[in-house]
Amino acid sequence: MRFSIRVRLTLWYTAFIAAYLGIVAFGGYGFLLAVTMNDVDELLARSASTVATAMEFERNGGAPDTAAVRSVAEGLRLPDVAVLILDASTRAARPANLLPQRPLALSEEQRRALNDSLEMAARRAPPAPDLLTTTVGAQATRLFTLPYTLGSRPLVIAVARPLAAREAILEQARLVLLTGLPLLLAIAAGGGYWLAGKSLAPVAAMSAQAAAIGARNLHQRLPVHSPEDELGQLATVLNDLLGRVEEAFAAQRRLVAEASHELRTPVAVISGESEHALARPDRPASELRDSLAVIRAESLRLRAAIDDLFFLARVDAGERRLRRDPVNLVELAGACVRAAQQRAPARRITLEVGDGGDRPVTGDAELLRRVLDNLVSNAIAYSTPGEPIVVRSGGDATHQWVDVVDVGPGIPQAQRERVFERFYRGEGARAVTEHSGAGLGLAIARWVARSHGGDVTIHDEPGGRFVFRLTVPVTGPAGG
């Protein structure tokens, strides 16, 4: 059976308090046992010493030893104890004609039993002071024996005190513990339950708010009652997570909307050209070839958009992993230039290799080639017709880069970061419909570059030249 966190916290809190109170209670009870027994032992020792002092006083007053013993035994009164003096030389015992000043609550039978116990303890007394606890008439009694020499006469002074008063004190202490500890634990459990509920109230509020948040109201956030404590920090982290989820949902909506828009156009063109070609059975072959050419071009455009979408979907799912092979960016750039010259024979596209431009890098050659092809294709599509396009490489001690330079309208400063967003195309790009793609190429290019530890950036050069730069970290010394 699983309890709620509130109940578990209460149980843990109560268990801790119970352990603490148990340690304090048992420790206190043990201390009380020792202290009360020590008080009894001190009383017995003082009483025995008083008896010895009284006999010495009588003897010093000129009384013979036997008379001193008899005088003390018959005349001395001590509080709360019974006394017996044993003459070790004659084995004669003088019991409690020494009645206590405060008579012990004993029956005559118990008094006789106490005297018998005193005499037995005195006869068995070791040669040193001794303490023992015995049972006299079903009552615990503490006995103290003190060997003593009066002049030349060996004596044993035996003193006893029933432990009834001590037992009464201990019984009261046990009663207090047995009634007080459960009461304290009940109060602690109730207080712990209330404190746990109060402490977890923000969690309950966050849970209720989180349950109310769905795809339609992702803008809502969890309440943050105290940003400084752990629950406030948790709410802040969850709000950040909700913000990222909201951004992801917004990106997904944009993806669906833009993908629908981008895919609808080539599909509509293909459908229109197909219907146009099939409208008349006697359509000339040249018109059919033109329609097929349009259909083929739009099919290629549609396939490229689908490939880009599939690539980004794999990237988002973490399924597209980079290969780590030695790559020569100059060779990749040369292959890219040759392919571009085949696609656009009317454009002059050249490759320039600068200082440090042939340093080795490690990465995925296929993806890096895709980046370069995309940058060159953009230059062909959006640069001024007739102007040359230059692909140049360079590098330093830490990075190698490839620039694609063209002369054209460029991209406004405010849009230079947005062009790397998925499906984003500036107004100038949207006007070039015959070459434009789905607006995914630069997003893919930046992802590839940053996955290699580099980047794709945009900057201007004198003379109206516009530059896209792919930068990749180098992995070894310059080649020869």
C-alpha positions in Angstrom: 0.0 0.0 0.0 1.4 3.3 -1.0 0.8 6.3 1.2 0.7 9.9 0.0 3.8 12.1 0.4 2.0 14.0 3.1 1.3 10.9 5.1 4.8 9.6 4.6 6.3 12.9 5.7 4.1 12.8 8.8 5.2 9.2 9.6 8.8 10.0 9.1 8.5 13.1 11.3 6.6 11.2 14.0 9.1 8.4 13.9 11.9 10.8 14.4 10.1 12.6 17.2 9.3 9.2 18.8 12.9 8.1 18.6 14.1 11.4 20.1 11.5 11.4 22.9 12.2 7.7 23.6 15.9 8.4 24.0 15.2 11.4 26.2 12.6 9.4 28.2 14.7 6.3 28.8 17.8 8.4 29.5 15.8 10.5 32.0 14.3 7.4 33.6 17.7 5.8 33.9 19.1 9.0 35.4 16.2 9.1 37.9 17.0 5.4 38.8 20.6 6.2 39.5 20.0 9.5 41.4 17.3 8.1 43.7 19.4 5.0 44.5 22.4 7.2 45.1 20.3 9.4 47.5 19.4 6.2 49.4 23.0 5.0 49.5 24.2 8.4 50.8 21.5 8.4 53.5 22.6 5.0 54.6 26.3 5.9 54.6 25.6 9.1 56.6 23.4 7.2 59.1 26.1 4.5 59.7 28.7 7.3 60.1 26.4 9.0 62.6 26.1 5.8 64.7 29.9 5.4 64.7 30.4 9.1 65.7 27.9 8.8 68.5 29.6 5.7 69.9 33.0 7.5 69.8 31.4 10.4 71.6 30.2 8.2 74.4 33.5 6.4 74.7 35.4 9.7 74.7 33.1 10.7 77.6 34.5 7.9 79.7 32.0 5.2 79.0 33.3 1.6 78.5 33.0 0.2 75.0 30.1 -2.0 75.9 28.3 0.8 77.6 28.9 3.2 74.7 27.4 0.7 72.3 24.4 0.1 74.6 23.8 3.8 75.1 23.8 4.6 71.4 21.7 1.5 70.6 19.1 2.5 73.1 19.1 6.3 72.8 20.0 7.4 69.3 17.1 8.2 66.9 17.8 8.4 63.1 15.2 9.4 60.4 13.9 6.9 57.9 16.4 4.0 58.6 16.7 1.0 60.8 20.0 0.3 62.5 21.7 -2.8 64.0 25.1 -2.9 65.8 26.9 -6.3 65.8 29.7 -7.0 68.2 32.0 -9.1 66.1 33.9 -10.4 69.1 30.9 -11.8 71.0 28.7 -12.1 67.9 26.0 -10.3 69.9 23.6 -8.0 68.0 21.9 -5.0 69.3 19.0 -4.3 66.9 16.6 -1.5 66.6 15.9 -0.3 69.9 17.0 2.5 67.4 13.6 3.4 66.3 13.5 6.0 63.5 12.4 9.6 64.3 9.9 9.1 61.4 8.8 5.6 62.0 8.9 3.4 58.9 5.5 2.2 57.7 6.2 -1.4 58.6 4.1 -4.0 60.4 5.6 -5.8 63.4 6.2 -8.9 61.2 8.0 -6.7 58.6 10.0 -5.0 61.4 11.2 -8.4 62.7 12.0 -9.5 59.2 14.0 -6.3 58.7 16.0 -6.9 61.9 16.7 -10.4 60.8 17.9 -9.2 57.5 20.1 -6.6 59.2 21.6 -9.1 61.5 22.2 -11.6 58.6 23.9 -8.8 56.6 26.0 -7.8 59.5 27.2 -11.3 60.2 28.1 -11.8 56.5 29.5 -8.4 56.0 32.8 -8.2 54.1 35.8 -6.4 55.7 34.9 -3.3 53.8 31.8 -1.1 53.5 29.2 -2.9 51.4 25.8 -2.2 49.8 23.2 -4.6 48.7 19.5 -4.8 47.8 17.3 -7.5 49.2 13.6 -8.3 49.6 12.2 -8.0 53.1 8.6 -9.0 53.5 7.9 -8.7 49.7 9.4 -5.1 49.8 12.7 -4.1 48.3 15.2 -2.9 50.9 18.6 -1.4 50.6 21.2 -2.5 53.2 24.5 -0.9 54.1 27.2 -2.6 56.3 30.1 -0.7 57.8 32.9 -2.6 59.6 34.1 -0.4 62.6 36.5 -0.8 65.5 35.5 1.0 68.7 38.6 1.1 70.7 39.7 -2.5 70.5 36.3 -3.9 69.9 35.4 -4.9 66.3 31.8 -4.0 65.4 29.6 -4.1 62.3 27.1 -1.2 61.8 24.2 -2.3 59.6 21.7 0.2 58.3 18.6 -0.5 56.2 16.0 1.6 54.4 13.0 0.2 52.5 12.8 1.4 49.0 9.0 2.0 49.0 9.4 5.8 48.7 11.8 5.4 45.8 9.4 3.0 44.1 6.6 5.4 44.5 8.7 8.1 42.8 9.6 5.7 40.0 6.0 4.6 39.5 4.9 8.3 39.2 7.7 8.8 36.6 6.5 5.7 34.6 3.0 6.9 34.7 4.0 10.3 33.4 6.0 8.7 30.6 3.3 6.2 29.7 0.7 8.9 29.4 2.8 11.9 28.4 4.8 10.2 25.5 1.7 9.1 23.6 0.1 12.5 24.0 3.3 14.2 22.8 3.5 11.8 19.8 -0.2 12.5 19.0 0.5 16.3 19.1 3.7 15.8 17.0 1.8 13.7 14.4 -1.0 16.2 14.2 1.5 19.1 13.9 3.6 17.2 11.4 0.5 16.4 9.3 -0.5 20.1 9.3 3.1 21.3 8.5 3.4 18.7 5.7 0.1 19.8 4.2 1.1 23.5 4.4 4.6 22.7 2.9 3.1 20.7 0.1 0.3 23.2 -0.6 2.4 24.8 -3.4 2.9 21.3 -4.9 -0.8 20.8 -4.9 -1.4 24.2 -6.5 1.3 23.4 -9.2 -0.3 20.0 -9.8 -3.8 21.5 -10.3 -2.4 24.2 -12.6 -0.3 21.7 -14.6 -3.4 19.4 -15.0 -5.3 22.4 -16.5 -2.5 23.2 -19.0 -3.0 21.7 -22.4 -2.1 22.3 -26.0 -4.5 25.2 -26.2 -3.2 27.1 -23.2 0.5 26.4 -23.1 1.0 30.1 -22.4 -0.1 29.6 -18.8 2.5 29.0 -16.1 2.7 27.4 -12.7 2.4 29.6 -9.6 5.7 30.5 -8.0 5.0 31.3 -4.3 8.6 31.6 -3.1 11.3 31.7 -5.7 14.1 31.2 -3.1 13.1 27.8 -1.8 13.2 24.4 -3.5 9.6 24.3 -4.5 9.9 27.8 -6.0 13.0 26.7 -7.9 11.1 23.6 -9.1 8.2 25.8 -10.3 10.6 28.0 -12.1 12.3 25.1 -13.8 8.9 23.6 -14.8 7.8 27.0 -16.1 11.0 27.1 -18.2 10.1 23.6 -19.5 6.6 24.8 -20.3 8.1 27.7 -22.2 10.3 25.3 -24.2 7.3 23.0 -24.8 5.3 26.1 -26.0 8.1 27.0 -28.3 8.2 23.4 -29.6 4.5 23.4 -30.2 4.7 26.7 -32.0 7.5 25.5 -34.1 5.5 22.3 -34.9 2.5 24.4 -35.9 4.8 26.6 -38.1 6.3 23.4 -39.5 3.0 21.9 -40.4 1.7 25.2 -41.8 4.8 26.0 -43.8 5.3 22.4 -45.0 1.7 22.3 -46.1 2.2 25.6 -48.0 5.5 24.6 -49.5 4.3 21.1 -50.6 1.0 22.4 -51.9 2.6 24.5 -54.5 4.5 21.8 -56.4 1.7 19.4 -56.0 -0.7 22.0 -57.5 1.7 22.6 -60.4 2.0 18.9 -61.1 -1.7 18.4 -60.9 -2.4 21.4 -63.1 0.2 20.4 -65.8 -1.1 16.8 -65.8 -4.7 18.0 -66.3 -3.6 20.4 -69.0 -1.6 17.7 -70.8 -4.6 15.3 -70.7 -7.3 17.8 -71.6 -7.0 17.2 -75.3 -6.1 13.9 -76.8 -4.6 15.5 -79.9 -2.1 17.8 -78.0 1.2 18.2 -79.8 4.2 16.3 -78.6 6.1 19.5 -77.9 3.5 20.7 -75.5 3.5 17.3 -73.8 7.3 17.5 -73.4 7.0 21.0 -71.9 4.4 19.8 -69.4 6.5 16.8 -68.6 9.5 19.1 -68.0 7.5 21.2 -65.7 6.2 18.1 -63.9 9.7 16.8 -63.6 11.1 20.1 -62.2 8.3 20.4 -59.6 8.8 16.7 -58.7 12.4 17.3 -58.0 11.6 20.4 -56.0 9.0 18.3 -54.1 11.4 15.5 -53.5 14.1 18.0 -52.2 11.6 19.5 -49.8 10.5 16.1 -48.6 14.2 15.0 -48.2 14.9 18.1 -46.1 11.9 17.6 -43.9 12.8 14.0 -43.4 16.4 15.0 -42.6 15.2 17.6 -40.0 12.8 15.1 -38.5 15.6 12.6 -38.0 17.7 15.4 -36.5 14.9 16.4 -34.0 14.6 12.7 -33.0 18.3 12.4 -32.5 18.6 9.7 -35.1 21.0 11.5 -37.5 24.5 11.0 -36.1 27.6 12.5 -37.6 30.4 10.5 -39.0 33.9 11.4 -37.8 36.3 11.0 -40.8 39.2 13.1 -42.0 37.8 15.6 -44.5 39.5 18.0 -46.9 37.3 21.0 -47.3 39.2 22.3 -50.3 38.5 19.1 -52.2 34.8 19.3 -51.2 34.6 22.9 -52.3 36.2 21.9 -55.7 33.7 19.2 -56.2 30.9 21.5 -55.3 32.2 24.2 -57.8 32.4 21.6 -60.6 28.9 20.4 -60.0 27.6 24.0 -59.9 29.3 24.8 -63.2 27.4 21.9 -64.7 24.1 23.1 -63.3 24.6 26.7 -64.3 27.0 26.8 -67.3 26.1 30.5 -67.9 27.6 31.6 -64.5 31.3 32.0 -63.8 32.0 30.1 -60.6 35.7 30.0 -59.4 37.6 28.4 -56.5 40.3 30.2 -54.7 42.5 28.5 -52.1 44.1 31.0 -49.6 46.7 30.6 -46.9 45.9 27.8 -44.5 43.0 26.8 -46.6 44.0 23.1 -46.9 44.2 22.1 -43.2 42.4 18.9 -42.3 39.2 18.7 -40.4 37.2 15.8 -38.9 33.6 15.4 -39.8 30.8 14.0 -42.0 31.9 14.7 -45.6 28.4 14.1 -47.0 26.8 16.7 -44.7 29.6 19.2 -45.2 29.2 18.8 -49.0 25.5 19.4 -48.6 26.2 22.7 -46.8 28.5 23.9 -49.5 26.1 22.8 -52.3 23.3 24.8 -50.5 25.4 27.9 -50.2 26.5 27.8 -53.8 23.0 27.1 -55.0 21.7 30.1 -53.0 24.4 32.3 -54.6 23.4 31.2 -58.1 19.7 31.8 -57.3 19.9 35.1 -55.6 23.0 36.9 -56.8 23.0 39.4 -59.7 22.9 37.6 -63.1 26.2 37.7 -64.9 28.2 38.5 -61.8 30.9 35.9 -60.9 30.6 33.7 -57.8 33.8 33.0 -55.9 34.3 30.0 -53.6 37.4 30.5 -51.5 39.0 28.7 -48.6 41.2 30.0 -45.8 42.2 29.2 -42.3 44.2 29.9 -39.2 45.7 27.8 -36.3 42.3 26.7 -35.0 39.7 26.9 -37.8 39.3 26.4 -41.5 36.6 28.1 -43.5 35.0 28.2 -46.9 33.4 31.5 -48.2 30.8 31.7 -50.9 31.0 35.3 -52.3 28.6 36.9 -54.7 27.3 40.2 -55.8 23.7 40.8 -55.2 20.9 42.4 -53.1 22.2 40.7 -50.0 20.1 40.2 -46.8 19.0 43.1 -44.5 20.8 43.1 -41.2 17.6 42.5 -39.3 16.9 39.3 -41.2 20.3 37.7 -41.1 19.6 35.5 -38.2 16.1 34.7 -39.3 17.2 33.2 -42.6 18.5 30.3 -40.6 15.0 29.5 -39.2 13.1 26.7 -40.8 10.9 27.8 -43.7 11.9 31.4 -43.4 12.6 33.3 -46.7 12.9 37.0 -47.0 10.9 39.0 -49.4 13.7 38.9 -52.0 13.9 35.2 -51.7 10.2 34.8 -52.2 10.3 36.7 -55.4 12.7 34.2 -56.9 10.2 31.5 -57.3 11.9 29.6 -60.1 14.9 28.8 -57.9 13.5 29.0 -54.4 13.2 25.9 -52.2 11.3 25.2 -49.1 13.4 27.5 -46.9 15.1 24.6 -45.1 18.5 24.7 -46.6 20.1 27.3 -44.4 18.6 25.8 -41.3 20.1 22.4 -42.2 23.4 24.1 -43.0 23.7 25.8 -39.6 22.8 22.6 -37.8 25.5 20.7 -39.7 28.1 23.4 -39.0 27.3 23.7 -35.3 27.2 19.9 -34.9 30.9 20.0 -36.2 31.8 22.7 -33.6 31.7 25.5 -36.2 29.0 27.8 -37.7 27.6 29.4 -40.8 27.6 33.2 -40.7 26.9 36.1 -43.0 28.9 39.3 -43.6 29.5 41.9 -46.2 32.7 42.9 -48.0 33.6 46.1 -49.9 32.4 46.4 -53.4 28.8 45.2 -52.6 30.0 41.6 -52.2 27.9 39.3 -50.0 29.6 36.4 -48.1 28.3 33.2 -46.5 31.0 31.5 -44.4 31.2 27.9 -43.3 33.7 27.6 -40.4 34.9 24.2 -39.0 37.6 23.5 -36.4 40.9 22.0 -37.6 42.2 18.7 -36.3 45.8 18.6 -37.3 48.8 20.5 -38.8 48.7 22.1 -42.2 49.1 19.8 -45.2 52.1 20.0 -47.5 
